Amino acid sequence: MPSAISVQNLSKRYRNPHRAGRAALRSLTLDVPAGEIYGFLGPNGAGKTTTIKLLLGLIRPSGGGGSMMGFPLGSVEARRRVGFLPESPYFYDYLRGDELLHYYGSLFGLPERVRRERVDALLHLVGLWDARRLAVRKYSRGMLQRLGLAQALINDPDLVILDEPAGGLDPIGRRDMRDVLLGLRERGKTVFLSSHILAEVETVCDRVAILNQGELAAVGRIGELLGGSREMELTIRGANGSLGRHVATIPGATIHHGTDATVIVVPEQRYLYPIIELVRETGGQLVSLGAKRERLEDVFVKLVGSAQAGAHAA
Amino acid sequence: MMASPLPVVARQVMREAWRRRTLPVLALFGCGVITATAFLSFFQLGTDIKFFKDVAFTVIFLFGAMATLVLVSTQLSGEIESRTIYNVLSKPIRRYELVLGKFLGSIAAIGIAVAPMVGILMFFMHVDQGGSLLEALKGGFMLWLSFVVLSAVALAIASFSGSIVCGAVSVLVYVASYLKSAVIAYAGLVTNSRLAGDAAQAFYYLLPNFENFNVRTAVVHNGLVPWAYLFRTTMYAAALSMFFLYLGTQIFEEREF
């Protein structure tokens, strides 16, 4: 599968003395396959926005390089095929929503007829049709985010780069955004999604890369990253103290008492049977039982947390 | 082959100038002052047309310079400060095209703002039969040329600074450029230092000579602005503008956002 984005040893060290303490990005090598939704994760200051700025040529790399849609990073040819939604997008507040989209469409050299069709379709898509004649300064944060998505799609790009697209969106807005992303993938477009909302990423992304302190901490398909955990999870109602004492004897097991139920996680299946027996004997009720599914959040916290703990220890 | 984004950016600058109201308000105010001066001159004070022409040119100069500085100093830095630069530069536009588009839009908007003031001046000159309208038009054009150069200077400064610094430095450059002959004379008179003399010379050649665009005295006193002078000064303005725009685009090319 061809790469929509391919970077090798991409590095950035800011010349600004206030940020000179460490490299913002260190030797990042990444391949984003075309036609997929690619999650780009990392804690604040990990280098995600720096990477996006390097891709678009807003800043220059200190080392390394790469290509976007087959063209050098930051080149006009690459940018012609890319749509970009910055984090917290800002627009010319004296323009109306439709005027703004027309302006950005003009920068792509779109003929007026094509532009008009696209602007109308996008305003409908992002739910701003009724607000199209409103000055942008009167838009709410969520509306600005929707307008940002619309301008990112004005050139019908092959690659869409989104930096925190769900910021400022309400639950309905987030669902709409998710639908748009899935629709783009259906049409064979590539989406490069930088986000903090891990549940969202887990739902829509095919692959993810996790960046931490300017370095790639993990990369792979969601399924690969979540791995094949052997842990089992039981949910029990009416558990008594003897159950807690028993679980405490199992190495690596955890017990969490909720208001309504108790959740027990054991490292292997063989530890289950004595617990089930104990529940039956003490008159408890087994509510659910199954393999514990690791979430992206767990992987993220493990990777980022351990790296940060290592950094603090050093 | 894609169409150049220059006219798109230029149109956007003109639209911004109109919507933000600063330019139309300055132009309207300038027109009002010129009209009021005309009525005062002709019907109240009984002074001659020369006084009116002198005041009118001063008003056009002041309001035009103000409009230029307000508009141009916020062009690039405004995009950076309001972070709209990310949306623009992620589109297929080269940085020099953005700077040139801003320049073209600015000088067009300033021309549109100055034109009615020159028109009113010519109207009252026509009413009073107070001199050649063509010479007045040439005078207005020369003033606009000075604003063109000032725009290029301000954009060069804006390519590395914020809007406030750009505005302040542009005013300094503009004022210093008008005063530079006096500065050289002062340096020669007051100091005997070779270094001071050389510095004054460097200062003289580095700054644009805005006095070249000042033909007010000729127009006010019914003199002529020779076509050859007009041509030479236009070439001078073009060369200066290109130099400062080149400087500005080179600096802007290196900037990181």
Interface residues (C-beta under 8 A of the other chain):
Chain A: K53 L56 G57 L58 I59 R60 V76 E77 R79 R80 V82 F84 P86 S88 P89 Y90 F91 Y92 Y94 L95 Y103 Y104 S106 L107 F108 G109 Q151
Chain B: M2 A3 P5 V8 V9 Q12 R15 E16 R19 R20 S82 R83 T84 Y86 N87 V88 L89 S90 K91 P92 I93 R94 E256 F257
